[in-house]
Amino acid sequence: MKTIVILGSTGSIGTSTLDIVDRFPGEFRVAGLTAGSNDEKLEEQIRKFKPRVVALSDASAAARLRQRCAGLSVEILDGPKGLSQVASATEAELVISAIVGGAGLVPTLAAIRSGKQIALANKEPMVMAGKLMQEEARKHGVRIFPVDSEHSAIFQSLEGHRKEDVRRLILTASGGALWPLTKEELRDVTAERALQHPNWKMGAKITIDSATLMNKGLEVVEAHWLFDIPESQIEVMIHRESIIHSLVEYHDGSMIAQLGLPDMRTPISYAMRYPGRLPLDLPSLELTEIAKLTFCKPDHDRFPCLGLGYESLRIGGTMPATMNAANEIAADAFLKGGIRFTDIVEIIRRTMDAHSLKEVDTLEEALEADRWAREKAESFVSALVH
Ligand SMILES: NC(=O)c1ccc[n+]([C@@H]2O[C@H](COP(=O)([O-])OP(=O)(O)OC[C@H]3O[C@@H](n4cnc5c(N)ncnc54)[C@H](OP(=O)(O)O)[C@@H]3O)[C@@H](O)[C@H]2O)c1
């Protein structure tokens, strides 16, 4: 039985992870859970999965949870320190990192530094501080297993092969909810429309990132740090059906891909149970019924955020963290109805242009770049609010 902690247990990845735990009672035991402010959902999860310790980042939500759970045998912590304490809970072997955004960096790094194996869904920390996370993982003998479906596909397609034989990694992208729209139509898109992802049901932030293609920009940076492959060997291909989750091309011309119906429980369970595979009993992928799969190149003119991901990686240092923070602020402002869809890229661009580059060798340097970029992006948002 593997003892696990889930950071972000109330979210889309968190609840899918708990669904797997529920379906395989002999396989996993939950030692700790964390969330942001959703005390009601966390209470339900505490009653069902009986973790020893939980944390909410919001202190008043944690106070409510303490009242709700009076009499239950669970320790309830709060704030960033509380999240890091749960992430490094002594009995845990594997931490599922599934907080959304840069808020996951500190607890995920705390888990790495306390020697936990990591199943990484929360891509933003890898974008902010990939070099540091990989150095710390090496130092503490930690393996980081990808959960993102594209990176899980690449991880699986690399198994049993040599890195020096790789010619290209090809990340597939569905294109998100707005792929068919013209530049003019994109300008007036509502958040409600942008949230209608064709293939995946995910949290709001990643769904907006999919619509702007910023998600793929973040994934290019994530792939670089996860697989130690240069940016020039990482490509993106639009594949609307989300059946081929990504591919690796080798120097002999072979391409190896991983396919499946879009269901995050497949990559989550692979990271949780590696190298074994759990009998999830999902519907089979019937290629004869699908009959046709389509592919095309990304359109950088309509969706310039993907290019920003490559650019940030080429520049390096604090630039990916800056891009990530500006995107979080801009995507949030769009979700709240303050700015236009096409303002998102403008805000990220301006924040990146205003940034003075530094190296990221420490957690503090990554957090300082994040703080600076959030403040800068907020000022651009305020100037734009319609
Ligand atoms: N969803 C997917 O299918 C998918 C696929 C690939 C990768 N990912 C990545 O996985 C991560 C999670 O995505 P998601 O879609 O599951 O997001 P989500 O549904 O929005 O869930 C986010 C989780 O993080 C918690 N949280 C939010 N802000 C927090 C903060 N400041 N401090 C601590 N916890 C906080 C939330 O708690 P509350 O409920 O209390 O707000 C919730 O538990 C993202 O990095 C995303 O890019 C997701």
The ligand as a Tripos MOL2 file, in Angstrom:
@<TRIPOS>MOLECULE
LIG
   48    52     1     0     0
SMALL
NO_CHARGES

@<TRIPOS>ATOM
      1 N1         -7.4570   19.5980  -14.8310 N.am      1 LIG1
      2 C1         -6.7230   18.9270  -15.6730 C.2       1 LIG1
      3 O1         -7.2470   18.0750  -16.3990 O.2       1 LIG1
      4 C2         -5.2480   19.1830  -15.7850 C.ar      1 LIG1
      5 C3         -4.5020   18.5120  -16.7730 C.ar      1 LIG1
      6 C4         -3.1280   18.7050  -16.8220 C.ar      1 LIG1
      7 C5         -2.4800   19.5380  -15.9230 C.ar      1 LIG1
      8 N2         -3.2370   20.2000  -14.9930 N.ar      1 LIG1
      9 C6         -2.5580   21.1050  -14.0540 C.3       1 LIG1
     10 O2         -2.8630   20.6960  -12.7270 O.3       1 LIG1
     11 C7         -2.9760   21.8290  -11.8670 C.3       1 LIG1
     12 C8         -4.3570   21.8090  -11.2080 C.3       1 LIG1
     13 O3         -5.3290   22.0000  -12.2150 O.3       1 LIG1
     14 P1         -6.8830   21.7910  -11.9290 P.3       1 LIG1
     15 O4         -7.5500   21.8870  -13.2490 O.co2     1 LIG1
     16 O5         -7.0800   20.5630  -11.1000 O.co2     1 LIG1
     17 O6         -7.2090   23.1100  -11.0790 O.3       1 LIG1
     18 P2         -8.4910   23.4020  -10.1780 P.3       1 LIG1
     19 O7         -9.6060   22.4950  -10.5230 O.co2     1 LIG1
     20 O8         -8.7240   24.8740  -10.2510 O.co2     1 LIG1
     21 O9         -8.0000   23.0140   -8.7020 O.3       1 LIG1
     22 C9         -6.9700   23.7280   -8.0850 C.3       1 LIG1
     23 C10        -6.6730   23.1980   -6.7090 C.3       1 LIG1
     24 O10        -5.6920   24.0710   -6.1180 O.3       1 LIG1
     25 C11        -6.2250   24.6470   -4.9190 C.3       1 LIG1
     26 N3         -5.7430   26.0200   -4.8110 N.ar      1 LIG1
     27 C12        -6.0900   27.0830   -5.5740 C.ar      1 LIG1
     28 N4         -5.4180   28.1900   -5.1920 N.ar      1 LIG1
     29 C13        -4.6420   27.8060   -4.1440 C.ar      1 LIG1
     30 C14        -3.7250   28.4920   -3.3090 C.ar      1 LIG1
     31 N5         -3.4830   29.8110   -3.4510 N.pl3     1 LIG1
     32 N6         -3.0930   27.8030   -2.3500 N.ar      1 LIG1
     33 C15        -3.3390   26.4830   -2.1790 C.ar      1 LIG1
     34 N7         -4.1920   25.7720   -2.9430 N.ar      1 LIG1
     35 C16        -4.8340   26.4290   -3.9060 C.ar      1 LIG1
     36 C17        -7.7380   24.5890   -5.0900 C.3       1 LIG1
     37 O11        -8.3840   24.6800   -3.8240 O.3       1 LIG1
     38 P3         -9.8910   25.2960   -3.6870 P.3       1 LIG1
     39 O12       -10.8070   24.2750   -4.2790 O.co2     1 LIG1
     40 O13       -10.0670   25.4840   -2.2400 O.co2     1 LIG1
     41 O14        -9.8790   26.5830   -4.4680 O.co2     1 LIG1
     42 C18        -7.8850   23.2260   -5.7620 C.3       1 LIG1
     43 O15        -7.7510   22.2050   -4.8120 O.3       1 LIG1
     44 C19        -2.7180   23.0530  -12.7490 C.3       1 LIG1
     45 O16        -1.3750   23.4440  -12.6500 O.3       1 LIG1
     46 C20        -3.0130   22.5560  -14.1520 C.3       1 LIG1
     47 O17        -2.2690   23.2590  -15.1440 O.3       1 LIG1
     48 C21        -4.5920   20.0360  -14.8990 C.ar      1 LIG1
@<TRIPOS>BOND
     1     1     2 1
     2     2     3 2
     3     2     4 1
     4     4     5 ar
     5     4    48 ar
     6     5     6 ar
     7     6     7 ar
     8     7     8 ar
     9     8     9 1
    10     8    48 ar
    11     9    10 1
    12     9    46 1
    13    10    11 1
    14    11    12 1
    15    11    44 1
    16    12    13 1
    17    13    14 1
    18    14    15 2
    19    14    16 1
    20    14    17 1
    21    17    18 1
    22    18    19 2
    23    18    20 1
    24    18    21 1
    25    21    22 1
    26    22    23 1
    27    23    24 1
    28    23    42 1
    29    24    25 1
    30    25    26 1
    31    25    36 1
    32    26    27 ar
    33    26    35 ar
    34    27    28 ar
    35    28    29 ar
    36    29    30 ar
    37    29    35 ar
    38    30    31 1
    39    30    32 ar
    40    32    33 ar
    41    33    34 ar
    42    34    35 ar
    43    36    37 1
    44    36    42 1
    45    37    38 1
    46    38    39 2
    47    38    40 1
    48    38    41 1
    49    42    43 1
    50    44    45 1
    51    44    46 1
    52    46    47 1
@<TRIPOS>SUBSTRUCTURE
     1 LIG1         1 GROUP 0 **** ****
